[in-house]
């Protein structure tokens, strides 16, 4: 994709910044499209003069997306939400992007979905992801769909959220402690996007499920974070009866989990047997142990000056 123009819808977000950086390093021209472009200006120094463009978009407004994809060789839709109007953002928005890309004659479209995407899912999130994929396929049949498991990285809202909680609470309650995840490093997901753009013969029209090398339960993950941050805490695995009651309060401000997120946690978030994944794209997945301790150190009592944690 050297010297080609790639529009990143949601390019200034957690995953978007890594995708943008990977593309800029290769000499690709990148157009960052998001609601408030000013929030993505930190990416500008990563590219050469004129290599990065910024445009304001609203994924729910077709005319806005049409302007963002005009003249692009490829479009990557990274927009997604964990709570809110799933239909508006993850179904209708996905359709708007795919239809605009098709009308503009874009060569390649990559749509970021999630493991668990299923139009028959019990959770609204899972259903919207499944319906969004169907809408993309209908409008742009050769689109590449990427389904990551939980994505982790320095700026994530997953490991960091739990690390902060462990650091401040003497007792750590765990919901759905037996649910299994396959956390995937954000840099690997970004490389998957680049590979899909570079190798359409492999990726066009295909769906890839992206998981890391570690398969771990929620309970084990919390204990691992506690160990990495040097905190000895009482970790209490709550029974589902209590967890369901807490999730039922998800409509209240400050509730730790919504009812729909509780439903999502009822299913393991791992790569399906036989699914194409990072290996198909020639990417070696990064283990949690290899990168996460580098930023989790800030949650230790002495920060980076604390004693090393024994493996």
Protein Blocks (a to p, Z undefined) as FASTA:
>chain_A
ZZiacddehklmmklmmmmmmmmmnopacddddfblmlmmmmmmmpcehkaccddddfkl
mklmmmmmgopabdcdfbdcfbdjfklmmmmmmmmmmmmmmmnopabdcddddehiafkb
fbfklmmmmmmmmmmmmmmmmbccddddddddfklcklmmmmmmmmmpmbdcdehklbcc
ddddfklmmmmmmmmmmmmmlmgopacddddfbdcdfklmmmmmmmmnopacddddddfk
lmmmmmmmmmpghiabdfklmmmmmpccdddehiacfklnopacddfklmmmmmmmmmpm
nlmmbccddZZ
